């Protein structure tokens, strides 16, 4: 297995690059054995084995069902500081369309978002931190289940994650095919949008399609609702605010009954926003608009608005710090500090609601043109050492060793002063 061609500066990267082949083999094994949220039995088992082999001080399993937490103490813990690093472990319910040796061995399941790579990067950081312990404090490595729609971060928190491991700050990163390998993106505010589910139940009056005048057709009402709700963003939300309202599924009647007007129709979709003010505004307007449109046709409409994931919003000091750490590894020209936020969602948001921290994107190239959640997607193993080094750098530079003999410990830090 060849060495990674990706280069970066600093002691963590050079150290971790030496065991790049082992990290690659570990990542590909996880890719071949994908598991859905809260079913990550094999994955969490492999993580526990790896952490034990790395010499991690404490391994805690079963937090948030299948979550694992590793604890590594620095050369000293006099600072009392504690930094958390998080990686997600779960796969997606989709079929893989690749033919390499490590493709999914489970039909209908696939690591189509790179969580196998995220897990491997954090394992790499664990090995480096356990071997070097060049920090003063405690590193908490959080291997989280169920990010893909199961709110595993929230479940871990409810299971006492931050009560048992009261970190001062917490960090996570996600691979991003739209960025070149060797680059890192971040900003000082919103990185990902809130994701809400909307269900609209339209009730009319069914009947014979040949005598539609005797019915209250929920299909027609639904069509008008679909069009009308698009005005919420364009006519109610300020242009400087971001929001998306998408109706993604409609169910009404029976495809085999061409002449039967159904009595009900169901519409399902999603709302994406960055601020709670806009989120509440959209929720209110959806209820008002759907009810009014339906009433105009003699029907009724009920809107169920479910808040799934909150917006992922970095805290400014931690985002600045994470950008500095990234810069020390790849140089200022490879760090985008004003990364455009995505309307996608991420349950790391629950952790950022409880703790200061930051969420980063690490470039990995669009291999074969495949983006995330694509059946041809695969994680780029060449960024494993960089991702692991970035995790490690957050710990080392966030909890530097105490001054010894009047001289500070040498660390690879690039000044960002201007």
FISEMAR-98733 format. One record per residue (C-alpha): residue number from 1; x, y, z. Coordinates in nm, 2 decimals, decimal comma. Example, Ala and Ser with C-alpha at 12.3 -4.5 7.8 and 13.67 -1.06 7.14 Angstrom:
[node 1 [1,23 -0,45 0,78]]
[node 2 [1,37 -0,11 0,71]]
% end
This chain:
[node 1 [0,00 0,00 0,00]]
[node 2 [0,16 0,33 -0,11]]
[node 3 [0,22 0,62 0,12]]
[node 4 [-0,01 0,92 0,11]]
[node 5 [0,10 1,18 -0,14]]
[node 6 [-0,07 1,46 0,06]]
[node 7 [0,17 1,68 0,25]]
[node 8 [0,13 1,90 0,55]]
[node 9 [0,36 2,07 0,81]]
[node 10 [0,41 2,00 1,18]]
[node 11 [0,50 1,71 1,41]]
[node 12 [0,15 1,55 1,43]]
[node 13 [0,13 1,51 1,05]]
[node 14 [0,48 1,36 1,02]]
[node 15 [0,42 1,12 1,30]]
[node 16 [0,07 1,01 1,19]]
[node 17 [0,18 0,97 0,82]]
[node 18 [0,40 0,68 0,94]]
[node 19 [0,10 0,47 1,01]]
[node 20 [-0,10 0,58 0,71]]
[node 21 [-0,13 0,22 0,57]]
[node 22 [-0,28 0,10 0,90]]
[node 23 [-0,53 0,38 0,90]]
[node 24 [-0,62 0,31 0,54]]
[node 25 [-0,68 -0,06 0,61]]
[node 26 [-0,89 0,03 0,91]]
[node 27 [-1,10 0,28 0,71]]
[node 28 [-1,16 0,03 0,43]]
[node 29 [-1,27 -0,24 0,67]]
[node 30 [-1,53 -0,01 0,81]]
[node 31 [-1,64 0,08 0,46]]
[node 32 [-1,69 -0,29 0,38]]
[node 33 [-1,91 -0,33 0,70]]
[node 34 [-2,15 -0,04 0,71]]
[node 35 [-2,41 -0,01 0,98]]
[node 36 [-2,71 0,22 1,03]]
[node 37 [-2,76 0,45 1,33]]
[node 38 [-2,77 0,27 1,67]]
[node 39 [-2,68 -0,05 1,50]]
[node 40 [-2,30 0,02 1,49]]
[node 41 [-2,21 -0,30 1,68]]
[node 42 [-1,92 -0,41 1,45]]
[node 43 [-1,80 -0,05 1,41]]
[node 44 [-1,80 0,04 1,78]]
[node 45 [-1,63 -0,30 1,85]]
[node 46 [-1,35 -0,22 1,60]]
[node 47 [-1,31 0,13 1,75]]
[node 48 [-1,28 -0,02 2,10]]
[node 49 [-1,01 -0,26 1,98]]
[node 50 [-0,82 0,02 1,80]]
[node 51 [-0,83 0,25 2,11]]
[node 52 [-0,71 -0,03 2,33]]
[node 53 [-0,42 -0,10 2,10]]
[node 54 [-0,34 0,27 2,09]]
[node 55 [-0,30 0,28 2,46]]
[node 56 [-0,59 0,51 2,53]]
[node 57 [-0,63 0,56 2,91]]
[node 58 [-1,01 0,50 2,93]]
[node 59 [-1,26 0,35 2,70]]
[node 60 [-1,63 0,39 2,77]]
[node 61 [-1,88 0,20 2,56]]
[node 62 [-2,26 0,21 2,53]]
[node 63 [-2,30 0,59 2,57]]
[node 64 [-2,59 0,68 2,35]]
[node 65 [-2,66 0,31 2,28]]
[node 66 [-2,36 0,23 2,05]]
[node 67 [-2,15 0,53 2,12]]
[node 68 [-1,78 0,50 2,24]]
[node 69 [-1,57 0,76 2,42]]
[node 70 [-1,20 0,74 2,46]]
[node 71 [-1,01 0,95 2,72]]
[node 72 [-0,64 1,04 2,69]]
[node 73 [-0,45 1,23 2,96]]
[node 74 [-0,16 1,46 2,87]]
[node 75 [0,18 1,46 3,03]]
[node 76 [0,00 1,65 3,30]]
[node 77 [-0,35 1,76 3,37]]
[node 78 [-0,26 2,06 3,59]]
[node 79 [-0,45 2,29 3,35]]
[node 80 [-0,77 2,12 3,42]]
[node 81 [-0,87 2,17 3,06]]
[node 82 [-1,06 1,92 2,86]]
[node 83 [-1,12 1,92 2,48]]
[node 84 [-1,37 1,70 2,30]]
[node 85 [-1,32 1,57 1,94]]
[node 86 [-1,62 1,40 1,77]]
[node 87 [-1,65 1,16 1,48]]
[node 88 [-1,97 1,00 1,34]]
[node 89 [-1,98 0,63 1,27]]
[node 90 [-2,30 0,54 1,09]]
[node 91 [-2,37 0,46 0,73]]
[node 92 [-2,67 0,52 0,49]]
[node 93 [-2,95 0,30 0,37]]
[node 94 [-2,84 0,31 0,00]]
[node 95 [-2,69 0,07 -0,25]]
[node 96 [-2,32 0,11 -0,34]]
[node 97 [-2,23 0,12 -0,71]]
[node 98 [-1,85 0,07 -0,67]]
[node 99 [-1,64 -0,23 -0,76]]
[node 100 [-1,33 -0,19 -0,55]]
[node 101 [-1,22 -0,46 -0,30]]
[node 102 [-1,35 -0,27 0,01]]
[node 103 [-1,70 -0,20 -0,13]]
[node 104 [-2,00 -0,27 0,10]]
[node 105 [-2,05 -0,63 0,18]]
[node 106 [-2,41 -0,55 0,29]]
[node 107 [-2,67 -0,49 0,02]]
[node 108 [-2,87 -0,17 0,07]]
[node 109 [-2,61 -0,02 0,31]]
[node 110 [-2,33 0,20 0,23]]
[node 111 [-2,08 0,45 0,38]]
[node 112 [-2,19 0,71 0,13]]
[node 113 [-2,10 1,01 0,35]]
[node 114 [-1,75 0,93 0,47]]
[node 115 [-1,82 0,85 0,83]]
[node 116 [-1,59 0,56 0,80]]
[node 117 [-1,31 0,81 0,72]]
[node 118 [-1,41 1,04 1,00]]
[node 119 [-1,39 0,75 1,24]]
[node 120 [-1,05 0,64 1,11]]
[node 121 [-0,91 1,00 1,14]]
[node 122 [-1,01 1,02 1,50]]
[node 123 [-0,86 0,68 1,57]]
[node 124 [-0,54 0,81 1,41]]
[node 125 [-0,55 1,11 1,63]]
[node 126 [-0,60 0,88 1,93]]
[node 127 [-0,29 0,68 1,85]]
[node 128 [-0,08 0,99 1,81]]
[node 129 [-0,20 1,16 2,13]]
[node 130 [-0,16 0,84 2,33]]
[node 131 [0,20 0,79 2,20]]
[node 132 [0,32 1,15 2,24]]
[node 133 [0,10 1,31 2,51]]
[node 134 [0,24 1,65 2,42]]
[node 135 [-0,04 1,85 2,60]]
[node 136 [-0,15 1,95 2,95]]
[node 137 [-0,51 1,84 3,00]]
[node 138 [-0,75 1,57 2,89]]
[node 139 [-0,86 1,48 2,54]]
[node 140 [-1,20 1,32 2,50]]
[node 141 [-1,26 1,13 2,18]]
[node 142 [-1,63 1,09 2,10]]
[node 143 [-1,73 0,83 1,85]]
[node 144 [-2,09 0,91 1,79]]
[node 145 [-2,37 0,68 1,65]]
[node 146 [-2,67 0,78 1,44]]
[node 147 [-2,59 1,11 1,28]]
[node 148 [-2,79 1,03 0,97]]
[node 149 [-3,13 1,13 1,09]]
[node 150 [-3,12 0,96 1,43]]
[node 151 [-2,99 1,26 1,63]]
[node 152 [-2,72 1,04 1,79]]
[node 153 [-2,55 1,35 1,93]]
[node 154 [-2,86 1,44 2,12]]
[node 155 [-2,90 1,09 2,25]]
[node 156 [-2,54 1,08 2,37]]
[node 157 [-2,59 1,41 2,55]]
[node 158 [-2,91 1,28 2,71]]
[node 159 [-2,72 0,98 2,82]]
[node 160 [-2,48 1,20 3,02]]
[node 161 [-2,20 1,26 2,77]]
[node 162 [-2,11 1,61 2,90]]
[node 163 [-2,19 1,53 3,26]]
[node 164 [-1,94 1,25 3,26]]
[node 165 [-1,69 1,44 3,03]]
[node 166 [-1,73 1,81 3,10]]
[node 167 [-1,53 1,94 2,80]]
[node 168 [-1,45 2,31 2,77]]
[node 169 [-1,49 2,29 2,39]]
[node 170 [-1,58 2,04 2,13]]
[node 171 [-1,48 2,01 1,76]]
[node 172 [-1,58 1,80 1,46]]
[node 173 [-1,50 1,79 1,09]]
[node 174 [-1,66 1,65 0,78]]
[node 175 [-1,50 1,56 0,45]]
[node 176 [-1,61 1,78 0,16]]
[node 177 [-1,58 1,65 -0,20]]
[node 178 [-1,63 2,01 -0,33]]
[node 179 [-1,30 2,12 -0,19]]
[node 180 [-0,95 2,01 -0,30]]
[node 181 [-0,76 1,76 -0,08]]
[node 182 [-0,53 1,95 0,16]]
[node 183 [-0,77 2,24 0,22]]
[node 184 [-0,98 2,32 0,52]]
[node 185 [-1,29 2,54 0,54]]
[node 186 [-1,45 2,71 0,84]]
[node 187 [-1,63 3,03 0,94]]
[node 188 [-1,71 3,21 1,26]]
[node 189 [-2,09 3,15 1,25]]
[node 190 [-2,34 2,92 1,09]]
[node 191 [-2,19 2,62 0,90]]
[node 192 [-2,50 2,41 0,85]]
[node 193 [-2,88 2,49 0,85]]
[node 194 [-3,15 2,37 1,08]]
[node 195 [-3,35 2,08 0,93]]
[node 196 [-3,72 2,06 1,00]]
[node 197 [-3,98 1,82 0,87]]
[node 198 [-4,32 1,94 0,76]]
[node 199 [-4,62 1,72 0,71]]
[node 200 [-4,94 1,88 0,56]]
[node 201 [-5,26 1,68 0,59]]
[node 202 [-5,52 1,80 0,35]]
[node 203 [-5,88 1,68 0,41]]
[node 204 [-6,15 1,73 0,15]]
[node 205 [-6,44 1,52 0,03]]
[node 206 [-6,39 1,22 -0,20]]
[node 207 [-6,61 1,11 -0,48]]
[node 208 [-6,64 1,01 -0,84]]
[node 209 [-6,40 1,17 -1,08]]
[node 210 [-6,68 1,21 -1,34]]
[node 211 [-6,88 1,41 -1,09]]
[node 212 [-6,60 1,62 -0,94]]
[node 213 [-6,84 1,91 -0,87]]
[node 214 [-6,98 1,70 -0,58]]
[node 215 [-6,63 1,66 -0,42]]
[node 216 [-6,38 1,88 -0,25]]
[node 217 [-6,07 1,76 -0,43]]
[node 218 [-5,76 1,75 -0,20]]
[node 219 [-5,54 1,69 -0,50]]
[node 220 [-5,63 2,03 -0,64]]
[node 221 [-5,59 2,19 -0,30]]
[node 222 [-5,25 2,03 -0,26]]
[node 223 [-5,14 2,16 -0,59]]
[node 224 [-5,23 2,52 -0,49]]
[node 225 [-5,06 2,47 -0,15]]
[node 226 [-4,74 2,35 -0,32]]
[node 227 [-4,73 2,67 -0,53]]
[node 228 [-4,84 2,90 -0,25]]
[node 229 [-4,58 2,80 0,00]]
[node 230 [-4,30 2,90 -0,24]]
[node 231 [-4,40 3,26 -0,17]]
[node 232 [-4,30 3,23 0,19]]
[node 233 [-3,93 3,26 0,12]]
[node 234 [-3,97 3,51 -0,16]]
[node 235 [-4,23 3,74 0,00]]
[node 236 [-4,20 3,69 0,38]]
[node 237 [-3,84 3,62 0,46]]
[node 238 [-3,60 3,91 0,43]]
[node 239 [-3,36 3,88 0,13]]
[node 240 [-3,06 3,89 0,36]]
[node 241 [-3,19 3,59 0,55]]
[node 242 [-3,16 3,23 0,41]]
[node 243 [-3,44 2,98 0,40]]
[node 244 [-3,56 2,69 0,19]]
[node 245 [-3,91 2,54 0,18]]
[node 246 [-3,93 2,22 -0,03]]
[node 247 [-4,23 1,99 -0,07]]
[node 248 [-4,06 1,66 -0,16]]
[node 249 [-4,34 1,40 -0,16]]
[node 250 [-4,72 1,39 -0,22]]
[node 251 [-4,95 1,10 -0,15]]
[node 252 [-5,31 1,09 -0,25]]
[node 253 [-5,55 0,84 -0,39]]
[node 254 [-5,47 0,51 -0,57]]
[node 255 [-5,28 0,49 -0,89]]
[node 256 [-5,51 0,21 -1,00]]
[node 257 [-5,83 0,41 -0,94]]
[node 258 [-5,83 0,67 -1,22]]
[node 259 [-6,18 0,79 -1,16]]
[node 260 [-6,18 0,82 -0,78]]
[node 261 [-6,12 1,16 -0,61]]
[node 262 [-5,96 1,08 -0,28]]
[node 263 [-6,08 1,23 0,05]]
[node 264 [-5,73 1,31 0,18]]
[node 265 [-5,38 1,40 0,06]]
[node 266 [-5,05 1,42 0,25]]
[node 267 [-4,76 1,64 0,16]]
[node 268 [-4,41 1,60 0,32]]
[node 269 [-4,12 1,83 0,29]]
[node 270 [-3,84 2,01 0,46]]
[node 271 [-3,76 2,36 0,59]]
[node 272 [-3,40 2,48 0,62]]
[node 273 [-3,31 2,80 0,81]]
[node 274 [-3,01 2,94 1,00]]
[node 275 [-3,18 3,15 1,26]]
[node 276 [-3,46 3,07 1,51]]
[node 277 [-3,64 3,39 1,42]]
[node 278 [-3,67 3,29 1,06]]
[node 279 [-3,75 2,93 1,16]]
[node 280 [-4,05 3,05 1,37]]
[node 281 [-4,16 3,29 1,09]]
[node 282 [-4,17 3,01 0,83]]
[node 283 [-4,35 2,78 1,07]]
[node 284 [-4,62 3,04 1,14]]
[node 285 [-4,66 3,13 0,77]]
[node 286 [-4,69 2,77 0,67]]
[node 287 [-4,98 2,71 0,91]]
[node 288 [-5,16 3,03 0,81]]
[node 289 [-5,11 2,99 0,44]]
[node 290 [-5,20 2,62 0,42]]
[node 291 [-5,51 2,67 0,62]]
[node 292 [-5,62 2,97 0,42]]
[node 293 [-5,56 2,81 0,08]]
[node 294 [-5,75 2,50 0,19]]
[node 295 [-6,04 2,70 0,32]]
[node 296 [-6,07 2,88 -0,01]]
[node 297 [-6,16 2,54 -0,16]]
[node 298 [-6,38 2,42 0,12]]
[node 299 [-6,11 2,19 0,26]]
[node 300 [-5,90 2,19 0,57]]
[node 301 [-5,52 2,16 0,61]]
[node 302 [-5,32 2,07 0,92]]
[node 303 [-4,95 2,14 0,93]]
[node 304 [-4,71 1,94 1,16]]
[node 305 [-4,38 2,11 1,20]]
[node 306 [-4,11 1,89 1,35]]
[node 307 [-3,78 2,04 1,45]]
[node 308 [-3,52 1,77 1,36]]
[node 309 [-3,18 1,92 1,38]]
[node 310 [-3,09 2,28 1,49]]
[node 311 [-2,85 2,49 1,29]]
[node 312 [-2,48 2,41 1,33]]
[node 313 [-2,33 2,74 1,45]]
[node 314 [-1,97 2,78 1,54]]
[node 315 [-1,86 3,00 1,83]]
[node 316 [-1,63 3,27 1,70]]
[node 317 [-1,32 3,22 1,93]]
[node 318 [-1,32 2,85 1,87]]
[node 319 [-1,36 2,89 1,50]]
[node 320 [-1,07 3,13 1,49]]
[node 321 [-0,86 2,89 1,69]]
[node 322 [-0,95 2,59 1,47]]
[node 323 [-0,86 2,80 1,16]]
[node 324 [-0,52 2,88 1,32]]
[node 325 [-0,46 2,51 1,38]]
[node 326 [-0,55 2,43 1,03]]
[node 327 [-0,32 2,70 0,90]]
[node 328 [-0,03 2,56 1,10]]
[node 329 [-0,07 2,24 0,91]]
[node 330 [-0,15 2,34 0,55]]
[node 331 [-0,07 2,71 0,53]]
[node 332 [-0,29 3,02 0,52]]
[node 333 [-0,36 2,98 0,14]]
[node 334 [-0,52 2,64 0,20]]
[node 335 [-0,76 2,76 0,48]]
[node 336 [-1,09 2,92 0,38]]
[node 337 [-1,20 3,12 0,69]]
[node 338 [-1,52 3,25 0,54]]
[node 339 [-1,66 2,92 0,42]]
[node 340 [-2,01 2,96 0,27]]
[node 341 [-2,26 2,77 0,49]]
[node 342 [-2,45 2,47 0,36]]
[node 343 [-2,83 2,43 0,37]]
[node 344 [-2,76 2,07 0,47]]
[node 345 [-2,79 1,97 0,84]]
[node 346 [-2,57 1,81 1,10]]
[node 347 [-2,65 1,68 1,45]]
[node 348 [-2,32 1,81 1,59]]
[node 349 [-2,54 2,11 1,63]]
[node 350 [-2,68 1,96 1,95]]
[node 351 [-2,33 1,95 2,09]]
[node 352 [-2,26 2,31 1,99]]
[node 353 [-2,58 2,41 2,17]]
[node 354 [-2,42 2,28 2,49]]
[node 355 [-2,06 2,36 2,44]]
[node 356 [-1,84 2,61 2,27]]
[node 357 [-1,67 2,47 1,96]]
[node 358 [-1,64 2,45 1,59]]
[node 359 [-1,73 2,24 1,29]]
[node 360 [-1,48 2,23 1,00]]
[node 361 [-1,48 2,09 0,65]]
[node 362 [-1,18 1,91 0,52]]
[node 363 [-1,14 1,89 0,14]]
[node 364 [-1,11 1,55 -0,02]]
[node 365 [-1,18 1,61 -0,39]]
[node 366 [-1,48 1,48 -0,58]]
[node 367 [-1,34 1,15 -0,67]]
[node 368 [-1,50 1,03 -0,99]]
[node 369 [-1,73 1,33 -0,97]]
[node 370 [-1,93 1,18 -0,68]]
[node 371 [-2,05 1,40 -0,40]]
[node 372 [-2,18 1,29 -0,06]]
[node 373 [-2,47 1,05 -0,06]]
[node 374 [-2,38 0,93 -0,41]]
[node 375 [-2,37 0,56 -0,49]]
[node 376 [-2,03 0,60 -0,64]]
[node 377 [-1,88 0,80 -0,35]]
[node 378 [-1,58 0,68 -0,16]]
[node 379 [-1,37 0,85 0,11]]
[node 380 [-1,03 0,97 0,00]]
[node 381 [-0,78 0,78 0,21]]
[node 382 [-0,50 1,03 0,13]]
[node 383 [-0,65 1,29 0,37]]
[node 384 [-0,65 1,05 0,67]]
[node 385 [-0,32 1,17 0,81]]
[node 386 [-0,42 1,54 0,77]]
[node 387 [-0,76 1,49 0,94]]
[node 388 [-0,60 1,30 1,22]]
[node 389 [-0,33 1,57 1,26]]
[node 390 [-0,59 1,84 1,26]]
[node 391 [-0,77 1,66 1,54]]
[node 392 [-0,44 1,62 1,73]]
[node 393 [-0,34 1,98 1,67]]
[node 394 [-0,67 2,10 1,83]]
[node 395 [-0,56 1,92 2,14]]
[node 396 [-0,20 2,01 2,15]]
[node 397 [-0,24 2,38 2,06]]
[node 398 [-0,55 2,41 2,27]]
[node 399 [-0,39 2,26 2,58]]
[node 400 [-0,01 2,33 2,54]]
[node 401 [0,23 2,17 2,78]]
[node 402 [0,34 2,39 3,08]]
[node 403 [0,66 2,59 3,05]]
[node 404 [0,96 2,37 3,15]]
[node 405 [1,29 2,51 3,26]]
[node 406 [1,19 2,86 3,15]]
[node 407 [1,13 2,75 2,79]]
[node 408 [0,79 2,68 2,63]]
[node 409 [0,74 2,35 2,45]]
[node 410 [0,81 2,39 2,08]]
[node 411 [0,49 2,38 1,88]]
[node 412 [0,42 2,43 1,51]]
[node 413 [0,19 2,73 1,52]]
[node 414 [0,16 2,99 1,25]]
[node 415 [0,08 3,34 1,36]]
[node 416 [-0,23 3,49 1,21]]
[node 417 [-0,16 3,84 1,33]]
[node 418 [-0,20 4,10 1,06]]
% end
